[in-house]
Amino acid sequence: MAEDIYLIRHGLTESNKKKIYAGRSNENLSKEGIDNLLKIGEKLKKLKIEKILSSPIRRAIQTSEILNTFLKVTIKIEKDFEEMRLGPWEGLSEEQVAIKFPIEWKIWNSKPSELMLDGRETLKELQLRALRGIKDVTNNSDCSRILVVTHVALIRVLIIYYNNLSMDSYRKINIPNCAVYLLNNKDQNKKLIRVL
């Protein structure tokens, strides 16, 4: 059973800097993103992580590979930790979305739990997928300390679940690139808290 599950948001990309919804695109990490990961890798080494589970998206895989130069463990691709499916918003900047989808953009900024768009996962669907991934890791892992390399949306919906927040607080939760969160399965009052 996995006792400690660490979640990290992948390193910085150009889309992150420009507020573009990269979604499931094959974008690489930026130089700054790589440099930041090299700094955090040293800190992660002290956590005695035994395995990395990575989203299948390129920026997450690159993050996993860079961190693994420090951790030297097995990397396994896990689809449940993939980025949110964004449908027609993928590849658009926030500014473009606001112009092309004014009604939906207003909902997204006021009541994100109510946003429904063809081809796009709802926050509830994303949360259920993320929780399925966490449950699978918790129950079926032969390692006690695992690092999950994933994305902002997925970490947000897990924070909402474990910290008993409203789904409509989604947009207010700040998850910087390379931020590390811990879910301690030994703790009866499980919370997802930032540790790095």
Residue pairs with C-beta under 8 A, 6 or more apart in sequence:
1 138
1 139
1 141
1 144
1 185
2 137
2 138
2 141
2 143
2 144
2 145
2 146
2 185
3 144
3 145
3 184
3 185
3 186
4 47
4 144
4 145
4 146
4 182
4 183
4 184
4 185
5 134
5 137
5 138
5 146
5 148
5 182
5 183
5 185
6 44
6 47
6 49
6 145
6 146
6 147
6 148
6 180
6 181
6 182
6 183
6 195
7 147
7 148
7 150
7 154
7 155
7 158
7 180
7 181
7 182
7 183
7 192
8 40
8 44
8 63
8 67
8 147
8 148
8 149
8 150
8 178
8 179
8 180
8 181
9 150
9 151
9 152
9 155
9 175
9 176
9 177
9 178
9 179
10 29
10 33
10 55
10 57
10 59
10 60
10 62
10 63
10 149
10 150
10 151
10 177
10 178
11 29
11 30
11 33
11 34
11 36
11 37
11 59
11 62
11 63
11 66
11 177
11 178
12 29
12 30
12 32
12 33
12 36
12 177
12 178
13 22
13 27
13 28
13 29
13 30
13 33
13 59
14 20
14 27
14 30
15 21
15 22
15 25
15 27
16 22
16 30
16 33
16 177
17 30
18 93
19 93
19 94
19 95
20 91
20 92
20 93
20 94
21 86
21 89
21 90
21 91
21 92
21 93
21 94
21 97
22 59
22 83
22 90
22 91
23 83
23 84
23 85
23 86
23 89
23 90
23 91
24 57
24 82
24 83
24 85
24 86
24 90
25 57
25 90
25 91
26 57
26 58
27 58
27 59
28 58
28 59
28 62
29 37
29 59
29 62
29 63
29 66
33 59
33 63
33 177
33 178
34 62
34 66
36 177
36 178
37 63
37 66
37 67
37 178
38 66
40 67
40 178
40 180
40 196
41 66
41 67
41 69
41 70
41 71
42 70
43 196
44 67
44 70
44 71
44 147
44 180
44 196
45 70
45 71
47 145
47 147
48 145
49 71
49 73
49 145
49 146
49 147
50 73
50 143
50 144
50 145
50 146
51 73
51 74
51 75
51 76
51 141
51 143
51 146
51 147
52 64
52 67
52 68
52 71
52 73
52 74
52 75
52 76
52 146
52 147
52 148
52 149
53 75
53 76
53 77
53 78
53 81
53 133
53 137
53 146
53 147
53 148
53 149
54 60
54 61
54 63
54 64
54 75
54 76
54 77
54 78
54 81
54 148
54 149
54 150
55 61
55 77
55 78
55 79
55 81
55 82
55 83
55 149
55 150
55 151
55 154
56 77
56 78
56 79
56 82
57 82
57 83
57 151
60 81
60 83
60 149
60 150
60 151
61 75
61 77
61 149
63 149
64 75
64 149
65 75
67 147
67 149
68 75
71 147
78 133
78 137
78 148
80 129
80 130
80 132
80 133
80 136
81 130
81 133
81 148
81 149
81 150
81 151
81 154
82 151
82 154
83 150
83 151
83 153
83 154
84 120
84 121
84 126
84 151
84 153
84 154
85 119
85 120
85 121
86 120
86 121
87 117
87 118
87 119
87 120
88 101
88 117
88 118
88 119
88 120
89 97
89 101
89 117
89 120
92 100
97 104
97 105
97 108
98 105
101 117
104 115
104 117
107 114
107 115
108 115
108 171
109 171
110 168
111 168
112 123
112 167
112 168
112 170
112 171
113 122
113 123
113 124
113 166
113 167
113 168
113 170
115 122
115 123
116 122
121 129
123 157
123 167
123 170
124 167
126 153
126 154
126 157
127 157
127 158
127 160
127 161
127 167
130 154
130 157
130 158
130 161
131 158
131 161
133 148
134 158
134 183
137 146
137 148
138 185
152 175
155 175
155 179
155 181
155 192
156 170
156 173
156 175
157 167
157 170
158 181
158 183
158 192
159 165
159 173
159 175
159 181
159 192
160 166
160 167
160 169
160 170
160 173
161 192
162 183
162 190
162 191
162 192
163 191
163 192
165 173
179 194
179 196
180 194
180 195
180 196
181 192
181 193
181 194
181 195
182 192
182 193
182 194
182 195
183 190
183 191
183 192
184 190
